[in-house]
Amino acid sequence: MITGTRVTVELILEKLAAGETVEQIIDEHPRITKEGVYAALAFASEALRADVVYPT
């Protein structure tokens, strides 16, 4: 979750993948900041660097 909200990193990633802009996400979820969206991306990036292999 993004600190201070009930919005998950997964939701942020899904919205970005669907083509929403950072500004649109912030408009829909006013408690989220631009820095929060970028923190979600950084968290996801770090999680993917882990030595865990996920089957596809």
GISULVEN-V24393 format. One record per residue. N is the residue number from 1. RES is the residue in three letters. SS is DSSP state (a for helix, b for strand, c for the rest). PSI is psi in radians with two decimals (none if undefined). OMEGA is omega in whole degrees, -180 to 180 (* if undefined). Layout:
n;res;ss;psi;omega
N;RES;SS;PSI;OMEGA
N;RES;SS;PSI;OMEGA
This chain:
n;res;ss;psi;omega
1;MET;c;2.66;175
2;ILE;c;2.29;-175
3;THR;c;2.28;177
4;GLY;c;0.08;180
5;THR;c;3.07;174
6;ARG;c;0.30;-179
7;VAL;c;2.27;-178
8;THR;c;2.75;174
9;VAL;a;-0.71;180
10;GLU;a;-0.77;180
11;LEU;a;-0.75;179
12;ILE;a;-0.80;180
13;LEU;a;-0.74;179
14;GLU;a;-0.74;-180
15;LYS;a;-0.75;178
16;LEU;a;-0.72;179
17;ALA;a;-0.52;179
18;ALA;c;-0.07;176
19;GLY;c;0.06;177
20;GLU;c;2.58;177
21;THR;c;2.88;176
22;VAL;a;-0.70;180
23;GLU;a;-0.70;178
24;GLN;a;-0.72;179
25;ILE;a;-0.76;180
26;ILE;a;-0.69;178
27;ASP;a;-0.67;-180
28;GLU;a;-0.50;-177
29;HIS;c;1.44;-172
30;PRO;c;-0.33;180
31;ARG;c;-0.16;179
32;ILE;c;2.42;176
33;THR;c;2.92;175
34;LYS;a;-0.70;179
35;GLU;a;-0.61;178
36;GLY;a;-0.71;178
37;VAL;a;-0.77;179
38;TYR;a;-0.57;176
39;ALA;a;-0.65;177
40;ALA;a;-0.73;178
41;LEU;a;-0.73;179
42;ALA;a;-0.71;179
43;PHE;a;-0.80;180
44;ALA;a;-0.71;178
45;SER;a;-0.78;179
46;GLU;a;-0.69;180
47;ALA;a;-0.63;180
48;LEU;a;-0.34;178
49;ARG;a;-0.26;-178
50;ALA;c;2.76;-179
51;ASP;c;0.78;180
52;VAL;c;2.30;178
53;VAL;c;2.18;-180
54;TYR;c;2.24;179
55;PRO;c;2.53;179
56;THR;c;none;*
